Amino acid sequence: MAVKIPFIGVRVGLDFLVGLIPILGDTIMLLASLRIIHLADKINVPADIRKLMLRNALLDYGLGFIPIVGDIVDVFFKANIKNVRLMERWWITENKGAVDAHTQALLADWQAH
């Protein structure tokens, strides 16, 4: 999401830029996507969420082989961001009590000073 496309104001990231390299670029980004899914497995994200993540990655990869269309899709369909958000949503749901308690402790400490 580091580069902003002039005139349309859409931000793109590494996936779009590397994906411009035919076949190799999409394959490299698939490997990055699979790394995110591997990390999800390591932190015990449920299988149904990991399946959604894999679907997002493979959809992005498959569409990348369609000339021009694949590049346009990469601008708007950000599979890795979707996958990280899926993991974050799951993690917050699983740890809401601990996050809330920590936040309350920090707030109490801040108010005490």
N, C-alpha and C positions, 0 to 999 in steps of 0.2 A: 504494500500500500504506500510505498515511498515516492512514487512518481505520479504526478498529476498530468493527465493528457490535456494539452492546451485546447481552448475553445469549447470543449464539452465538460471540463472540470471533473472528470471521473478519475479516481485514483486507481493505479494498478501496482501490482507488486512483482516480485521475482517470478512468479508463475507465468505471468503474461510475457515478461521480457525473455525469459529462457525458452518459453514455449514457441517463440518466433523461429527458433532453430528447428527445422523439420525433423521429425521422428526423435532425434536425440534429445531435444529440449523437453518434449512431452515425457519421454522416458525418464529423464533426470527428475522431473517434477513428480512423476508417479512414485519414484523411490523416496522422495521427500514426504509425500503423502503417506506412503506405507510406514515410514518412520514414526509419523504422528500416531498412526493406528497401533503400531507396536508399543509406543509409550502408553496408549490407552489400555492396552492389554496388561502392561506392567503395573498399572495402578488399579487394576481390576474393574475397569469400566465394563458394564454388562454386555453380553454377546449381542443383544439386539441393537444396542447403540453402536457397537463396533461394526455390525453389518451395515447400518446406515452410513457410517463413515467410509466403509469400503465401497459402497455403492456410489457415494459422492466422488471418491477418487477415481474409480473406474469410468464413471460417466464423463468426468473431466478429461481423462486420458483418451477415451474413445472419440470424443468430440474434437479433440486436438488434431486428429488425423484428417479432418475435413478442411481443405484449404480455405482460408479467409474466414469461413464460418467458425472454425475452431478458435481462431484468434479473437474474434468478436465475442464468442461465448466466454473466453477467459477473462474478458474485461468485466463481465457481469456475474458469472457463476464462479464464485471464489470457494472452491471445494475445501481448501485447507482452513480457511477462516470458519466456514461452516462446521468443519470437524472439530476445531479447537473450541468453538462455542458449544457444541454438543457435549464435549468433555467437561467444560467449565460448568454448564448447567447441571450436569449429573453430580459433579464434585460438590457444588454448593448445596444441592438438595441433600446429599449424603452427610454433609458436615455443617448444616445450618445451625444447629445448636452450639457447636464449638465456635463458629464464626461469630454468632450473635453474642456469646459470652465474652469472647475476646474483645469485641467492639465495645461492649458495655464496660469492661474493665479499663480499656483505654480512655473512654469518655469520662469515667469516674476519676481516673488519674489526672486527666486534663483539667477537669473542673476543680479538682483539689488544689491546683497550682494557680 
